[in-house]
Amino acid sequence: MNHLALPQSLADVWTELKQMPRAMIYNGGTDVLAAQKGQTGFPDLICLERVGELQGVIQKGDRIGLGAGCTHARLLAEPLVNDKLPVLVQALSVLGSPPIRNMGTLGGNICTASPAGDTLPPLYALDAELELVREKGIRHIPLAEFITGPGATTLGRGEILKTVWVKEPKGYNLQYYEKVGQRNALAISLVSLAAMLNLDSQGIIRAARLAWGSVGPTIQTAPAVEEALVGHRLDRKTLDEAAFLVSSTVKPITDLRAGAEYRRVVAGRLLLRLLEPRFDQRS
């Protein structure tokens, strides 16, 4: 490693980039060593953990802004996140271990762009929009367009993820996240599901948002499955039929951790967990 910079502000970041135009920019650093596997030495590094503009959680009208530099632990401690975004809280609570949650950041999880990233299915279900900044400009892009493949994004050189914006999911009175892994803790998901349902007093589904992780090159959504749920009662019959649709929609692969057919079946069967009272998030 030639040089490590710890800028205090975005203005400092732009200054450091002019001095080290090929530097690796990171926040948190839980994936830095993995990214350098097989490489000889480290490049110049710019760490964003002290940049104040990347911190904090705010609400503007019906939109909630999550600072990309917030650690997972900080987000878990935020009252606004706990009150408004239970599906994200559930995902954060099973992400890694306490040390990883205290070091890793929301922006890092997004920019790593792993199909197994725990925060990604909830953020897809929430229709997250990203605010990206560079020295002389800002752009906004839907998260689903930002991630283009495993580890691949549209993040430009000299561009930084500043804020993750989501709309407050009013009316979605059942929010749920679960991942299936090879162990109970520190597990990389084999399949994960984020689900948000709007249920009326009779248990009829009025709206649905679904997103799966680890079953495709990016997070997989299924508008056809969501539409098939709407207007039906949340019961075993409805979810069995939806699970069949899911199995023909997702596009998993076989790797060292699990087979494609296993992932395909589990992706559908996870919907049945919405019937279990311990996952019921209705107010």
C-alpha positions, 0 to 999 in steps of 0.5 A, spaced: 500 500 500 502 506 498 498 511 501 491 511 505 487 517 506 482 519 511 478 525 508 473 528 513 468 531 507 467 530 500 471 536 498 477 532 501 475 526 497 475 530 491 482 533 493 485 526 495 482 523 488 486 529 484 492 526 488 491 519 487 487 518 481 487 510 481 486 510 488 481 504 491 475 508 495 472 504 500 467 505 506 467 500 512 473 495 509 470 488 510 470 486 503 477 490 501 481 484 503 477 479 499 477 484 493 485 484 493 485 476 494 491 474 489 494 481 488 501 483 490 500 489 495 495 494 496 493 500 491 492 507 494 486 507 499 481 512 500 477 511 506 470 514 507 468 512 514 470 519 517 466 523 511 460 527 515 456 527 509 455 520 508 452 519 515 445 520 518 438 518 517 433 523 515 426 524 513 423 528 508 416 528 507 414 521 505 421 519 503 427 516 508 434 518 506 439 513 509 446 515 509 451 510 505 456 511 510 452 508 516 454 502 519 449 496 519 449 497 527 448 504 527 442 503 522 439 498 527 439 503 532 436 508 529 429 509 531 426 511 524 429 505 521 426 501 526 419 504 526 418 505 518 422 499 515 422 493 519 423 489 513 430 492 512 431 491 520 430 484 519 435 483 514 440 487 518 439 483 524 442 477 521 447 480 517 454 477 518 456 478 526 456 484 531 463 486 529 461 486 521 455 490 523 459 495 527 464 496 521 460 494 514 456 500 511 450 500 507 453 503 501 459 498 501 453 492 501 450 496 495 456 497 491 459 490 492 453 488 489 453 481 491 446 477 489 447 474 496 447 481 499 443 481 505 440 489 505 439 488 497 432 484 497 429 489 502 432 495 498 429 492 492 422 491 495 422 498 497 424 501 490 430 504 493 433 510 489 441 512 490 443 519 490 450 519 487 455 524 487 461 527 484 465 533 484 461 537 479 454 533 479 449 529 482 445 523 479 439 519 481 438 512 479 434 506 481 438 501 485 435 496 480 438 499 474 445 501 478 446 493 479 448 490 473 450 483 475 454 480 480 459 485 483 458 490 477 455 497 478 454 503 474 458 507 479 463 511 475 470 513 476 470 519 482 463 517 483 461 516 490 454 513 493 452 518 498 444 517 500 439 511 499 432 514 498 426 509 500 419 511 500 415 510 507 412 503 505 405 506 508 400 500 508 405 495 508 403 492 514 406 485 514 414 486 512 418 480 512 425 478 511 429 471 511 435 468 508 437 460 508 444 459 509 448 453 511 449 455 518 445 459 523 450 465 524 455 468 519 452 465 513 452 467 506 445 466 504 443 460 499 436 464 498 433 470 501 426 473 501 424 480 502 416 481 502 412 486 504 404 485 504 398 490 504 393 486 508 386 488 509 382 486 515 379 480 512 386 478 510 386 479 503 392 481 500 391 488 497 398 490 494 405 486 494 412 487 494 417 481 493 425 480 492 429 474 492 437 474 493 442 469 491 437 466 485 440 470 479 445 474 477 442 480 481 436 481 486 430 478 482 423 481 483 417 478 480 411 482 478 407 477 475 407 473 482 406 480 486 400 481 481 397 473 482 397 475 490 393 481 489 386 480 491 387 473 494 387 471 502 393 470 505 393 462 506 396 456 504 392 455 497 394 462 495 402 461 497 402 454 494 400 457 487 405 463 488 410 458 490 409 455 483 410 461 479 416 463 483 420 456 481 419 458 474 421 465 474 427 465 478 434 464 475 439 460 480 445 457 478 449 451 481 455 453 485 459 450 491 454 452 496 447 449 493 444 447 487 440 451 482 434 446 483 434 447 491 435 454 490 429 454 485 424 450 490 426 454 496 425 461 493 418 459 492 417 455 499 419 461 503 413 464 501 409 459 506 413 462 512 409 468 511 403 464 514 407 463 521 405 468 527 412 469 529 414 472 522 407 476 522 409 484 522 402 486 522 401 492 527 
